[in-house]
Amino acid sequence: MRSSGTDDFEANCCRRQPKPPLRVHDIEAIVAEFPNTALASSLGAEDMVVTDAILSAGLPIAIFTLPRV
């Protein structure tokens, strides 16, 4: 008997590959190609990781947030 699509989904959802780690080298390459790079931060967890990488490496990247209206 053939399994349903739902069973396939459930089997595959547990096999997700982890995201590659954030590498400062990647951010440096972006800055080299786009010197006016800026980060629009939502102040979420992911943005805090990127912000920490930028500030720790001393990269010339502006960081800003958009006000809620």
C-alpha positions in Angstrom: 0.0 0.0 0.0 1.3 3.5 -0.9 1.8 6.0 1.9 -0.1 9.2 1.9 1.5 12.6 1.3 1.1 13.4 4.9 3.2 10.5 6.0 5.9 11.5 3.5 5.8 15.0 4.9 6.2 13.8 8.5 9.0 11.5 7.6 10.9 14.3 5.7 10.4 17.1 8.2 12.6 15.4 10.7 15.5 15.1 8.2 16.0 18.8 7.7 19.6 19.8 7.3 20.9 22.3 9.8 21.6 25.8 8.5 25.3 26.5 7.9 26.9 28.7 10.6 27.2 32.4 10.1 30.7 33.2 9.0 32.2 36.7 9.3 34.1 36.0 6.1 30.8 35.9 4.3 29.8 39.3 5.7 33.2 40.7 4.8 32.7 39.6 1.2 29.4 41.4 1.1 30.9 44.6 2.4 33.8 44.3 -0.1 31.3 44.1 -3.0 28.7 46.5 -1.5 30.5 49.2 0.6 27.3 50.9 1.7 25.9 47.7 3.3 23.4 48.2 6.1 21.4 45.8 8.3 17.7 46.5 8.9 17.3 44.8 12.2 14.0 43.7 13.7 15.8 43.1 17.0 14.8 39.4 16.7 17.1 36.5 17.8 18.5 36.0 14.2 19.3 39.7 13.8 21.1 39.8 17.2 23.4 37.0 16.0 24.2 39.0 12.8 24.6 42.2 14.8 27.0 40.5 17.2 29.1 39.2 14.3 29.2 42.7 12.6 30.1 44.5 15.8 32.6 41.9 17.0 34.5 42.0 13.7 34.4 45.8 13.6 32.8 45.8 10.2 31.7 49.1 8.7 28.0 48.2 8.5 25.2 50.5 9.6 22.5 48.9 11.7 19.1 50.4 11.9 15.5 49.5 12.9 12.3 50.8 11.4 9.8 52.4 13.8 6.4 50.8 14.3 3.6 53.2 13.3 
